[in-house]
């Protein structure tokens, strides 16, 4: 295989580029349009260069990209005053417009962007066409002075091809003999002899460690035949960090109402990571799972930060050879 064409191809796939799109927001104060945030001006001066919603419940701002991209970095410039309005704002990325796009997987929560300054957020290749800034559980304003989104297209983007992934499971605690491995034993039985079970505790969790970094497309979750409510509000997180036992990784979804003994399918749209966590925050309760099946594939361009082009050439030789 000629080396130069491969290197040329790879360099044009892995270098992040600024992404373009169209912006909308949940409401608009006169003159403070959503498009001010993507006008290329990093001025934090106000009316002529920032977006501003009206005061409302759960305000949001959304960037609609011109296709499906893998987003690596987002830069956010705050206004020169009222810095607190960005505290607690969530960034979501995905392909769904359910709840105006605010139910897509979460990349990050913004905290304390100083007045007039710019904060950089890493989204590690999360895939989507919509980038949302969302402030839930608040009656307030949302103001942004500049948002720059960087990433690239995934040359292997396809939404339907995925293989079952394997790994090792652990959980925050274990009640009696209800071990974490039961959720990946291949049995879809929802009886008590084939499910996991933590002890009653604060913020219980279950974690699957895959044998490498994968792009997760679909997760299937089977509930037990009783106590269906134990899965309500459970969050699914995917990523490469073990901070807070992996529960601080980007969130794919929140589970709601899985009927007793039945299976729910969740789409994670290519979120990348080695750890898949099920996490029930803000509760003193138990966590039970009867079967978890994770589907996805390796990212052929994944590499550590220690090497740039040569790692990709090697991977490309494997794929093309």
VENKANOR-V959646 format. One record per residue. N is the residue number from 1. OMEGA is omega in whole degrees, -180 to 180 (* if undefined). NEAR is the number of other ideal C-beta (glycine too) atoms within 10 Angstrom. Layout:
N:OMEGA:NEAR
N:OMEGA:NEAR
This chain:
1:179:9
2:-176:7
3:-174:10
4:178:7
5:179:10
6:-180:19
7:179:15
8:179:11
9:-176:15
10:-179:21
11:179:12
12:177:11
13:-169:17
14:180:15
15:-179:10
16:177:14
17:175:12
18:-178:12
19:-179:20
20:177:10
21:180:16
22:-175:12
23:172:19
24:176:16
25:-171:24
26:174:19
27:-175:15
28:169:15
29:-176:15
30:176:8
31:-176:11
32:-171:22
33:180:16
34:-177:20
35:177:11
36:-175:23
37:-180:25
38:-178:20
39:178:16
40:180:8
41:178:15
42:176:13
43:178:16
44:-171:19
45:175:12
46:-166:16
47:-173:11
48:-174:11
49:-178:19
50:172:24
51:-175:26
52:174:27
53:166:22
54:175:14
55:-173:12
56:175:15
57:170:11
58:-179:16
59:-180:24
60:174:23
61:-176:23
62:172:22
63:178:24
64:179:14
65:-177:18
66:177:10
67:179:9
68:-178:17
69:171:25
70:-173:23
71:-179:25
72:-174:16
73:173:15
74:177:24
75:-176:15
76:176:23
77:-179:23
78:174:25
79:-176:22
80:172:16
81:-178:12
82:-180:12
83:-174:16
84:-177:12
85:177:21
86:178:22
87:178:13
88:177:15
89:-180:25
90:174:17
91:-180:24
92:-179:26
93:178:30
94:-175:28
95:-177:16
96:173:17
97:173:15
98:-176:9
99:179:14
100:-179:18
101:-176:23
102:176:22
103:175:16
104:179:29
105:-177:26
106:175:24
107:-172:23
108:169:20
109:-178:15
110:175:18
111:166:10
112:169:10
113:-177:22
114:-179:10
115:174:12
116:-178:16
117:-175:12
118:176:16
119:178:16
120:179:10
121:178:16
122:179:13
123:167:25
124:173:19
125:175:22
126:-169:30
127:176:25
128:178:25
129:-178:20
130:175:20
131:-176:28
132:166:25
133:-166:24
134:177:24
135:-177:26
136:173:13
137:180:8
138:166:16
139:-169:10
140:173:17
141:168:17
142:-178:24
143:178:26
144:179:26
145:174:26
146:174:21
147:175:19
148:-177:17
149:-179:25
150:177:17
151:180:23
152:176:18
153:173:14
154:-176:18
155:180:11
156:-177:15
157:171:13
158:-169:10
159:-170:13
160:-175:6
161:180:10
162:179:17
163:177:12
164:-178:12
165:-179:21
166:177:10
167:180:17
168:-174:12
169:171:19
170:177:15
171:-172:25
172:175:19
173:-178:14
174:176:14
175:177:16
176:-178:8
177:-173:8
178:-171:20
179:-178:16
180:-177:21
181:180:11
182:-179:23
183:179:24
184:-179:21
185:178:15
186:180:8
187:177:15
188:176:13
189:179:16
190:176:19
191:-173:12
192:-178:15
193:-175:9
194:-177:18
195:173:23
196:-180:26
197:172:25
198:167:22
199:173:14
200:-174:12
201:175:16
202:170:11
203:-179:16
204:-180:24
205:174:23
206:-176:24
207:173:22
208:174:23
209:178:15
210:-177:19
211:178:10
212:178:11
213:-178:18
214:171:25
215:-173:24
216:-179:24
217:-174:22
218:172:17
219:176:24
220:-177:15
221:177:23
222:-180:22
223:178:25
224:-173:23
225:175:15
226:176:13
227:-177:13
228:-175:16
229:-179:12
230:177:21
231:179:22
232:178:13
233:177:15
234:-180:25
235:174:17
236:-180:24
237:-179:26
238:178:30
239:-175:23
240:-177:13
241:173:16
242:173:15
243:-175:9
244:178:14
245:-179:18
246:-175:23
247:176:22
248:175:16
249:179:26
250:-178:25
251:175:24
252:-172:25
253:169:22
254:-177:14
255:176:18
256:165:10
257:170:10
258:-177:21
259:-179:10
260:174:12
261:-177:16
262:-175:12
263:176:15
264:178:16
265:180:10
266:178:16
267:179:18
268:166:26
269:173:21
270:176:28
271:-170:31
272:176:23
273:177:24
274:-177:19
275:175:20
276:-176:28
277:167:25
278:-166:24
279:178:24
280:-177:25
281:173:13
282:-180:8
283:166:16
284:-168:10
285:173:17
286:176:18
287:178:25
288:177:26
289:179:25
290:174:26
291:175:22
292:176:21
293:-178:17
294:-179:25
295:178:17
296:-180:24
297:178:16
298:171:16
299:-176:18
300:180:18
301:-178:19
302:177:15
303:174:17
304:-178:7
305:-174:5
306:-179:6
307:-179:11
308:-170:12
309:-169:13
310:177:11
311:-180:16
312:177:21
313:179:15
314:179:12
315:-179:18
316:176:20
317:179:12
318:-177:8
319:-172:10
320:-172:10
321:*:6
